[in-house]
Structure formats: structure tokens, C-alpha cells
Amino acid sequence: MDVTRKTDEEQAARWNGPAGHAWVEAQSVLDELLKPFEELLVGAVSGGSGGHVLDVGCGTGGTTVAVARRLGAEGRCVGIDISAPMIAAARARAEREGTRACFIRADAQDHAFEAATFDTIISRFGVMFFDDFVRAFANLRRAARGDADFRFVAWRSAAENPFMTTAERAAAPFLPNLPARRPDAPGQFAFADPGRVHRILEESGWAGIDIRPIDVACILPEKELVRYFTRFGPLGLILREADERTRAQVVETVRAAFDTYVHGAEVRFTAACWMVGARAGSASVAPKGVAST
């Protein structure tokens, strides 16, 4: 099996299995935690103009539905995600709220979008998991209209986001098989290097590239902290395999490691991210892997 296909299958298994179900079960908590990023992206979309927006890696659909509300009755927002449980939750959310949001369960890297369809493409932490970034972003470029905007939020480095690695660092002595983060591999910190992000966008046919650091204050209820670190990230993926004694030791140790972030009933941390903007380049210049028309 080639490496690319193996990576695709690993991502599909992860997001259609434990990780996807964990996101659905914690949907309301994660919606509140990530609300500041949703607001940034919704604010980048022109409201009430009948626009057509694509939300990449839409998850349970919070941002997709918020954008659909902003677009109004004449607009349309489409969410795409590889996770079946998350797409099911997103569709249920849109139906409950009566919004013009629709959802596709597919890999945006290879999905056959109708060409030149979207006025705006957005993503909230959904574009760092492709196994071939240039191919994926070229496919999105093909789906964009000639004057389309691309806006997404991605994490900066692990070193700048110590909250995000606290659990795995504290648990490492108890779990020798805890998977290590691989620099530049598909995953949370794949876009830590802004130069890499710029090259990927440029090679895939995007222009007007703008990459700016943002530091966003985030709040998680303290009562949800243990549930959070035992369900998400590398620790969440492996902890379910641990015996009860080891699990109890890990939970106690990791919870103590988060003390510096706990302020009464709240867990507070700063998310160090990139706000990335680009626009569709000239149609006469074909992105790599996409034929010019």
C-alpha cells in the first residue's frame, strides 16, 4: 500500500470512528470553545448578497449554519467533511434551525466539485489533515469562481500552543506507546510554518496570499476538562486502550498539569493561530495538477 493511500485511510478511520463520535458527543461544549473562530470567519463573508460559500472540514456544522444565516434566503452554504457521524449531526442541526445549509460527506481533496461554483471558501481548522496539500488546495481552487476569496484559520506551532500538548506531555511517562507528533505531517500543527502555507497556496493556484498571526482567548468549563483531555488529541486516541489503573494515574497526573490554566469554574488559554486569506488567481494560470481551461 502506498503512503498516500495509507494516510487517507488513517484519516477516514479516525474521523469516522472515535474522533468523529467524540466531537458529536461534545458538540455543544466545542461550539462554545471555538465560537471566537466561527465569528471571525462569519465576519469575512458578505451577508445578504445571495452568495455561495463552501465550508471545508465543516465538522458538526456550526460555522456552516452560522454563515447560512448570514447569507439569508438567497444565499447557500455547503459544508464538506470526511466524517459520517459529524455530517449527520450537521444535517440535524441545519434542519432544527431551518437554515439553507447543506452538507456533503466526502474528502474535499478529491471531491468532484462543480467548477467555478463558490464565491467564498472558508475553513475553521479543517484544512490541515489532507495528505497532499497542493492537490487539495488546487481542487478547492477549481471549485472557486474567478474572484473568489479563501479564508481559513489554522494553528501555529505546538511550542506556541502549550495548552494543546499539556495532556500528552504529562501522560507520556505512563503511556510509552503514545504517538509522537510528526512535524509537517497531516494534523493539528501541519501549518505551523507560514512559509510552507504560502508555498502550498501559491503552487495550487491561489494569489493575494495574506497570513497573519492571531491570538485568541478561549474558555472551557472546568467541569468539562477531564472529558476534554481524555477524548481528544493523541491522548484521547490511546487512553481507551489503557487498563483501569493506568487510566486513573494518567487522569490524576494530567488534570494536575492543567492547574495553571484553571481559574475557578473556567479553563482559560490562548490559541495561537494563523488567519490566512487568499483569492482565486488568474484563470489562465492553472494550479499544479489542474488543467487550464
TORKE-870266 format. One record per residue (C-alpha): residue number from 1; residue in three letters; x negated, y, z negated. Coordinates in Angstrom, 1 decimal. Each point is the difference from the previous one (the first is absolute). Layout:
# residues N
<NUM; 'Ala'; <X; Y; Z>>
...
//
This chain:
# residues 293
<1; 'Met'; <0.0; 0.0; 0.0>>
<2; 'Asp'; <-1.4; 3.4; 0.9>>
<3; 'Val'; <-0.5; 2.6; -2.7>>
<4; 'Thr'; <2.6; 2.4; 1.4>>
<5; 'Arg'; <2.8; -2.5; 0.0>>
<6; 'Lys'; <-1.0; -1.2; -3.5>>
<7; 'Thr'; <0.2; 3.6; -1.3>>
<8; 'Asp'; <3.4; 0.5; 1.7>>
<9; 'Glu'; <1.3; -3.2; -1.7>>
<10; 'Glu'; <-1.4; 1.0; -3.4>>
<11; 'Gln'; <1.8; 3.3; 0.1>>
<12; 'Ala'; <3.2; -1.6; 1.2>>
<13; 'Ala'; <-0.1; -2.6; -2.8>>
<14; 'Arg'; <-0.8; 2.6; -2.6>>
<15; 'Trp'; <2.8; 2.5; 0.9>>
<16; 'Asn'; <2.6; -2.7; 0.7>>
<17; 'Gly'; <-0.9; -1.8; -3.2>>
<18; 'Pro'; <-0.9; 1.2; -3.6>>
<19; 'Ala'; <-1.1; 3.6; 0.9>>
<20; 'Gly'; <3.1; 0.7; 2.0>>
<21; 'His'; <2.4; -1.4; -2.6>>
<22; 'Ala'; <-1.9; 1.9; -2.8>>
<23; 'Trp'; <0.6; 3.3; 1.9>>
<24; 'Val'; <3.7; -0.8; 0.4>>
<25; 'Glu'; <0.4; -0.9; -3.7>>
<26; 'Ala'; <-1.8; 3.2; -1.1>>
<27; 'Gln'; <1.6; 2.2; 2.7>>
<28; 'Ser'; <1.5; 2.7; -2.3>>
<29; 'Val'; <-3.2; 0.3; -2.0>>
<30; 'Leu'; <-2.2; 0.3; 3.1>>
<31; 'Asp'; <2.4; 2.4; 1.6>>
<32; 'Glu'; <-0.5; 2.4; -2.9>>
<33; 'Leu'; <-3.8; -0.6; -0.2>>
<34; 'Leu'; <-0.4; 0.8; 3.7>>
<35; 'Lys'; <2.6; 2.7; 0.3>>
<36; 'Pro'; <-2.6; 2.8; 0.4>>
<37; 'Phe'; <-1.4; -1.6; 3.1>>
<38; 'Glu'; <3.5; -0.5; 1.4>>
<39; 'Glu'; <0.6; 3.7; -0.4>>
<40; 'Leu'; <-3.2; 0.9; 1.8>>
<41; 'Leu'; <0.9; -2.1; 3.0>>
<42; 'Val'; <3.7; 1.0; 0.1>>
<43; 'Gly'; <-1.1; 3.6; -0.1>>
<44; 'Ala'; <-2.1; -0.5; 3.1>>
<45; 'Val'; <3.1; -1.0; 2.0>>
<46; 'Ser'; <2.1; 2.6; 1.7>>
<47; 'Gly'; <3.5; -0.2; -1.4>>
<48; 'Gly'; <3.3; 0.1; 1.8>>
<49; 'Ser'; <-1.5; -0.1; 3.5>>
<50; 'Gly'; <1.1; -3.4; 1.1>>
<51; 'Gly'; <-3.5; -1.3; -0.1>>
<52; 'His'; <-1.1; -3.6; 0.4>>
<53; 'Val'; <-2.4; -1.1; -2.8>>
<54; 'Leu'; <-2.0; -3.3; -0.6>>
<55; 'Asp'; <-1.0; -0.9; -3.5>>
<56; 'Val'; <-2.8; -2.6; 0.1>>
<57; 'Gly'; <-0.4; -2.5; -2.9>>
<58; 'Cys'; <3.4; 1.3; -1.3>>
<59; 'Gly'; <0.2; -2.5; -2.8>>
<60; 'Thr'; <3.4; 0.2; -1.8>>
<61; 'Gly'; <1.0; 3.0; 2.1>>
<62; 'Gly'; <-0.2; 2.9; -2.5>>
<63; 'Thr'; <-1.8; 2.4; 2.3>>
<64; 'Thr'; <1.9; -1.2; 3.1>>
<65; 'Val'; <3.4; 0.7; -1.6>>
<66; 'Ala'; <-1.2; 3.4; -1.3>>
<67; 'Val'; <-1.1; 1.0; 3.5>>
<68; 'Ala'; <3.2; -1.2; 1.5>>
<69; 'Arg'; <1.9; 2.3; -2.4>>
<70; 'Arg'; <-2.2; 2.9; 1.0>>
<71; 'Leu'; <0.6; -0.6; 3.7>>
<72; 'Gly'; <3.7; 0.0; -0.3>>
<73; 'Ala'; <2.7; -1.6; 2.1>>
<74; 'Glu'; <-1.8; 0.7; 3.3>>
<75; 'Gly'; <-3.3; -1.5; -1.1>>
<76; 'Arg'; <-1.3; -3.5; -0.4>>
<77; 'Cys'; <-2.7; -1.5; -2.2>>
<78; 'Val'; <-1.3; -3.5; 0.6>>
<79; 'Gly'; <-2.0; -1.9; -2.6>>
<80; 'Ile'; <-2.3; -2.9; 0.9>>
<81; 'Asp'; <-1.6; -2.5; -2.4>>
<82; 'Ile'; <-1.4; -3.5; 0.1>>
<83; 'Ser'; <1.7; -1.0; -3.2>>
<84; 'Ala'; <3.4; -1.7; 0.3>>
<85; 'Pro'; <1.1; 0.5; -3.7>>
<86; 'Met'; <-1.0; 3.7; 0.2>>
<87; 'Ile'; <1.9; 0.5; 3.3>>
<88; 'Ala'; <3.0; -1.7; -1.5>>
<89; 'Ala'; <-0.1; 2.4; -3.0>>
<90; 'Ala'; <-0.5; 3.0; 2.4>>
<91; 'Arg'; <3.1; -1.0; 2.0>>
<92; 'Ala'; <2.1; -0.4; -3.1>>
<93; 'Arg'; <-1.2; 3.5; -1.2>>
<94; 'Ala'; <0.9; 1.7; 3.3>>
<95; 'Glu'; <3.4; -1.7; 0.0>>
<96; 'Arg'; <0.7; 1.1; -3.6>>
<97; 'Glu'; <-1.0; 3.6; 0.8>>
<98; 'Gly'; <1.8; 0.2; 3.3>>
<99; 'Thr'; <-3.1; 1.3; 1.9>>
<100; 'Arg'; <-1.0; -0.3; 3.6>>
<101; 'Ala'; <-3.1; -2.0; -0.8>>
<102; 'Cys'; <-0.7; -3.3; 1.7>>
<103; 'Phe'; <-2.7; -2.6; -0.6>>
<104; 'Ile'; <-2.2; -2.4; 2.0>>
<105; 'Arg'; <-1.7; -2.9; -1.6>>
<106; 'Ala'; <-3.2; -0.3; 2.1>>
<107; 'Asp'; <-3.7; 0.8; 0.0>>
<108; 'Ala'; <-0.4; 3.6; 1.3>>
<109; 'Gln'; <-3.4; -1.0; 1.4>>
<110; 'Asp'; <1.5; -2.1; 2.7>>
<111; 'His'; <3.7; 0.8; 0.1>>
<112; 'Ala'; <1.3; 0.9; 3.5>>
<113; 'Phe'; <1.4; 3.5; -0.7>>
<114; 'Glu'; <1.7; 1.8; 2.7>>
<115; 'Ala'; <-2.6; 2.4; 1.5>>
<116; 'Ala'; <0.1; 3.7; -0.8>>
<117; 'Thr'; <2.9; -0.3; -2.5>>
<118; 'Phe'; <-0.9; 1.7; -3.2>>
<119; 'Asp'; <-0.4; 3.8; -0.8>>
<120; 'Thr'; <-1.7; -0.7; -3.3>>
<121; 'Ile'; <-1.8; -3.1; -1.5>>
<122; 'Ile'; <-0.6; -0.1; -3.7>>
<123; 'Ser'; <-1.3; -2.5; -2.6>>
<124; 'Arg'; <-0.3; -0.1; -3.7>>
<125; 'Phe'; <-2.9; -2.3; -0.8>>
<126; 'Gly'; <1.1; -2.3; 2.9>>
<127; 'Val'; <-2.8; 0.2; 2.5>>
<128; 'Met'; <-3.0; -1.4; -1.9>>
<129; 'Phe'; <0.9; -3.7; 0.5>>
<130; 'Phe'; <-0.4; -0.6; 3.7>>
<131; 'Asp'; <-2.7; -2.4; 1.1>>
<132; 'Asp'; <-0.8; 2.1; 3.1>>
<133; 'Phe'; <0.5; 3.6; -0.8>>
<134; 'Val'; <-0.8; 1.4; 3.5>>
<135; 'Arg'; <2.4; -2.4; 1.6>>
<136; 'Ala'; <2.7; 0.8; -2.6>>
<137; 'Phe'; <-0.3; 3.8; 0.3>>
<138; 'Ala'; <-0.2; -0.3; 3.8>>
<139; 'Asn'; <3.3; -1.9; -0.1>>
<140; 'Leu'; <1.5; 2.8; -2.1>>
<141; 'Arg'; <-1.4; 2.6; 2.4>>
<142; 'Arg'; <1.8; -1.8; 2.9>>
<143; 'Ala'; <3.3; 0.3; -2.0>>
<144; 'Ala'; <-0.5; 3.7; -0.5>>
<145; 'Arg'; <1.3; 2.8; 2.2>>
<146; 'Gly'; <-2.6; 2.2; 1.6>>
<147; 'Asp'; <0.4; 2.8; -2.6>>
<148; 'Ala'; <0.6; -2.4; -3.0>>
<149; 'Asp'; <-1.6; 0.5; -3.4>>
<150; 'Phe'; <-1.5; -2.7; -2.2>>
<151; 'Arg'; <-0.1; 0.5; -3.7>>
<152; 'Phe'; <-1.1; -2.6; -2.6>>
<153; 'Val'; <-1.3; -0.3; -3.5>>
<154; 'Ala'; <-2.9; -2.4; -0.8>>
<155; 'Trp'; <-2.1; -0.6; -3.1>>
<156; 'Arg'; <-3.5; 1.5; -0.3>>
<157; 'Ser'; <-2.7; -2.2; -1.6>>
<158; 'Ala'; <0.3; -2.5; -2.9>>
<159; 'Ala'; <-2.5; 2.1; -1.9>>
<160; 'Glu'; <2.3; 3.0; 0.2>>
<161; 'Asn'; <3.0; -2.1; -1.1>>
<162; 'Pro'; <-1.2; -1.7; -3.2>>
<163; 'Phe'; <3.6; -0.5; -1.2>>
<164; 'Met'; <0.6; -2.3; 3.0>>
<165; 'Thr'; <-2.9; -2.3; -0.9>>
<166; 'Thr'; <0.3; 0.1; -3.8>>
<167; 'Ala'; <1.9; -3.3; -0.2>>
<168; 'Glu'; <-2.4; -2.1; 2.1>>
<169; 'Arg'; <-3.1; 1.4; -1.7>>
<170; 'Ala'; <1.4; -0.8; -3.5>>
<171; 'Ala'; <1.2; -3.4; 1.1>>
<172; 'Ala'; <-3.2; -1.1; 1.8>>
<173; 'Pro'; <-1.6; -1.8; -3.0>>
<174; 'Phe'; <3.0; -2.2; -0.4>>
<175; 'Leu'; <0.6; -0.7; 3.7>>
<176; 'Pro'; <-3.2; -0.9; 1.9>>
<177; 'Asn'; <2.0; -0.7; 3.1>>
<178; 'Leu'; <1.5; 3.5; 0.1>>
<179; 'Pro'; <-0.4; 1.1; 3.7>>
<180; 'Ala'; <-2.5; 2.8; 0.5>>
<181; 'Arg'; <0.9; 3.1; 2.0>>
<182; 'Arg'; <-1.6; -0.1; 3.4>>
<183; 'Pro'; <-1.1; 3.4; 1.3>>
<184; 'Asp'; <1.6; 0.9; 3.3>>
<185; 'Ala'; <2.2; -3.2; 0.0>>
<186; 'Pro'; <3.7; 0.5; 0.5>>
<187; 'Gly'; <1.5; 1.1; -3.3>>
<188; 'Gln'; <0.6; 2.8; -2.4>>
<189; 'Phe'; <-3.4; 1.8; 0.4>>
<190; 'Ala'; <-0.6; -0.8; 3.7>>
<191; 'Phe'; <0.2; 3.7; 0.9>>
<192; 'Ala'; <-2.3; 1.3; -2.8>>
<193; 'Asp'; <-2.5; 1.4; 2.6>>
<194; 'Pro'; <1.6; 2.9; 1.9>>
<195; 'Gly'; <-2.5; -0.3; 2.8>>
<196; 'Arg'; <1.2; -3.5; 0.6>>
<197; 'Val'; <3.6; 1.2; 0.0>>
<198; 'His'; <-0.9; 2.7; 2.5>>
<199; 'Arg'; <-1.7; -2.4; 2.4>>
<200; 'Ile'; <2.9; -2.5; -0.1>>
<201; 'Leu'; <2.5; 2.8; 0.8>>
<202; 'Glu'; <-2.2; 1.4; 2.8>>
<203; 'Glu'; <-0.6; -3.4; 1.6>>
<204; 'Ser'; <3.7; -0.8; -0.1>>
<205; 'Gly'; <1.0; 3.1; 1.9>>
<206; 'Trp'; <0.9; 2.5; -2.7>>
<207; 'Ala'; <-1.1; 3.6; 0.0>>
<208; 'Gly'; <0.1; 3.0; -2.3>>
<209; 'Ile'; <-1.2; -2.2; -2.8>>
<210; 'Asp'; <0.2; 1.6; -3.5>>
<211; 'Ile'; <-1.1; -1.9; -3.1>>
<212; 'Arg'; <0.4; 1.8; -3.3>>
<213; 'Pro'; <-0.5; -1.2; -3.6>>
<214; 'Ile'; <3.0; 0.2; -2.3>>
<215; 'Asp'; <0.1; -0.8; -3.7>>
<216; 'Val'; <3.5; -0.9; -1.2>>
<217; 'Ala'; <1.2; -0.3; -3.6>>
<218; 'Cys'; <1.9; -3.3; -0.5>>
<219; 'Ile'; <2.0; -1.3; -2.9>>
<220; 'Leu'; <1.0; -3.5; -0.9>>
<221; 'Pro'; <2.2; -0.8; -3.1>>
<222; 'Glu'; <-2.2; -1.6; -2.7>>
<223; 'Lys'; <2.6; -2.8; -0.4>>
<224; 'Glu'; <-0.7; -1.0; 3.6>>
<225; 'Leu'; <-3.8; -0.1; -0.3>>
<226; 'Val'; <-0.4; -3.7; -0.8>>
<227; 'Arg'; <2.4; -1.0; 2.7>>
<228; 'Tyr'; <-1.8; 2.2; 2.4>>
<229; 'Phe'; <-3.5; -1.4; -0.5>>
<230; 'Thr'; <1.1; -3.6; -0.2>>
<231; 'Arg'; <1.9; 0.2; 3.3>>
<232; 'Phe'; <-2.0; 2.2; 2.3>>
<233; 'Gly'; <-3.5; 0.2; 1.4>>
<234; 'Pro'; <-2.7; -2.7; 0.0>>
<235; 'Leu'; <0.9; -0.9; -3.7>>
<236; 'Gly'; <3.6; -0.4; 0.9>>
<237; 'Leu'; <-0.8; -2.5; 2.8>>
<238; 'Ile'; <-2.1; -2.3; -2.2>>
<239; 'Leu'; <1.4; 0.4; -3.5>>
<240; 'Arg'; <3.0; -2.3; 0.7>>
<241; 'Glu'; <-2.5; -2.9; 0.4>>
<242; 'Ala'; <-1.6; 0.5; -3.4>>
<243; 'Asp'; <0.9; -2.1; -3.1>>
<244; 'Glu'; <2.0; 1.6; -2.8>>
<245; 'Arg'; <-3.0; 0.5; -2.3>>
<246; 'Thr'; <-2.0; 1.8; 2.7>>
<247; 'Arg'; <3.0; 2.0; 1.1>>
<248; 'Ala'; <0.6; 1.2; -3.6>>
<249; 'Gln'; <-3.7; 1.0; -0.3>>
<250; 'Val'; <0.1; 1.9; 3.3>>
<251; 'Val'; <3.2; 1.8; -0.8>>
<252; 'Glu'; <-1.3; 1.2; -3.4>>
<253; 'Thr'; <-3.4; 1.0; 1.3>>
<254; 'Val'; <1.3; 1.8; 3.1>>
<255; 'Arg'; <2.7; 1.8; -1.9>>
<256; 'Ala'; <-2.6; 1.4; -2.3>>
<257; 'Ala'; <-2.1; 1.1; 3.0>>
<258; 'Phe'; <2.8; 2.3; 1.1>>
<259; 'Asp'; <0.2; 1.9; -3.4>>
<260; 'Thr'; <-1.7; 3.0; 1.4>>
<261; 'Tyr'; <2.9; 0.5; 2.5>>
<262; 'Val'; <2.8; -0.4; -2.5>>
<263; 'His'; <1.6; 3.1; -1.4>>
<264; 'Gly'; <3.0; -1.0; -2.2>>
<265; 'Ala'; <2.7; -1.5; 2.2>>
<266; 'Glu'; <-1.9; 0.8; 3.2>>
<267; 'Val'; <-3.0; -1.3; 1.9>>
<268; 'Arg'; <-1.6; 2.8; 1.9>>
<269; 'Phe'; <-2.7; -0.1; 2.7>>
<270; 'Thr'; <-1.2; 1.9; 3.0>>
<271; 'Ala'; <0.2; -1.7; 3.5>>
<272; 'Ala'; <-2.9; 1.1; 2.2>>
<273; 'Cys'; <1.2; -0.2; 3.6>>
<274; 'Trp'; <-0.3; 1.3; 3.5>>
<275; 'Met'; <2.8; 1.8; 1.8>>
<276; 'Val'; <-0.7; -0.8; 3.6>>
<277; 'Gly'; <1.5; 1.8; 2.9>>
<278; 'Ala'; <-0.4; -0.5; 3.8>>
<279; 'Arg'; <1.9; 0.7; 3.2>>
<280; 'Ala'; <0.5; -2.1; 3.1>>
<281; 'Gly'; <-2.8; 0.7; 2.4>>
<282; 'Ser'; <0.3; 0.7; 3.7>>
<283; 'Ala'; <1.9; -2.8; 1.9>>
<284; 'Ser'; <-2.8; 0.0; 2.6>>
<285; 'Val'; <-2.4; -1.3; -2.6>>
<286; 'Ala'; <0.8; -3.6; -0.9>>
<287; 'Pro'; <-0.9; -1.3; -3.4>>
<288; 'Lys'; <-2.2; -3.1; -0.1>>
<289; 'Gly'; <2.1; -3.1; 0.7>>
<290; 'Val'; <2.9; 2.0; 1.5>>
<291; 'Ala'; <0.3; 0.6; 3.7>>
<292; 'Ser'; <0.4; 3.5; 1.3>>
<293; 'Thr'; <3.2; 0.8; 1.8>>
//
